[in-house]
Amino acid sequence: MLNMPLSADRFGLRLSGFYRKDPGFTTNVGTGHVNVNEATVDGGRLSLLAKFSDNVDLLITGLYQKTQADGPAQEDDKTDTLTPIYGERKFSAYFDPTFDMTIKTIAGTLNWKAGPGTLTQL
């Protein structure tokens, strides 16, 4: 994480990043692939705060996250008893369904202190 002023008492910047590797624990008995739901997740967040006056400030925030997995965390169970068909944490598919997701967001919040209250615009 990096947190720093860009201008004394007026502009500030915060940047943070992350990386995570999740171990897999499910098996696709159809392909024989073990630990099929192993995944990596990485990304970052950026925030910029601008104080235009003692009564008005603007916060802009952006997020980026990428998730990649070899397959789902699932188990094939019998419908009536919910007991595993192939064993604990096992499912059957003709292929290893992969998972790839990217999230990108940006948001802004404007605060204006006026008299006894604060007007907030998202």
Secondary structure as the mmCIF struct_conf table of DSSP 4:
data_model
#
loop_
_struct_conf.conf_type_id
_struct_conf.id
_struct_conf.beg_label_comp_id
_struct_conf.beg_label_asym_id
_struct_conf.beg_label_seq_id
_struct_conf.end_label_comp_id
_struct_conf.end_label_asym_id
_struct_conf.end_label_seq_id
STRN STRN1 LEU A 2 SER A 7
TURN_TY1_P TURN_TY1_P1 ALA A 8 ARG A 10
STRN STRN2 PHE A 11 ASP A 22
HELX_LH_PP_P HELX_LH_PP_P1 PRO A 23 GLY A 24
STRN STRN3 THR A 27 ASN A 28
TURN_TY1_P TURN_TY1_P2 VAL A 29 GLY A 32
STRN STRN4 HIS A 33 VAL A 34
BEND BEND1 ASN A 35 ASN A 35
TURN_TY1_P TURN_TY1_P3 VAL A 36 ASN A 37
STRN STRN5 ALA A 39 LYS A 51
BEND BEND2 SER A 53 ASN A 55
STRN STRN6 VAL A 56 ALA A 69
BEND BEND3 ASP A 70 GLY A 71
STRN STRN7 ASP A 77 ASP A 77
TURN_TY1_P TURN_TY1_P4 THR A 79 THR A 81
STRN STRN8 PRO A 84 PRO A 84
BEND BEND4 ILE A 85 GLY A 87
TURN_TY1_P TURN_TY1_P5 GLU A 88 ARG A 89
STRN STRN9 LYS A 90 PHE A 91
BEND BEND5 TYR A 94 PHE A 95
STRN STRN10 PHE A 99 ALA A 114
TURN_TY1_P TURN_TY1_P6 GLY A 115 PRO A 116
STRN STRN11 GLY A 117 GLN A 121
#
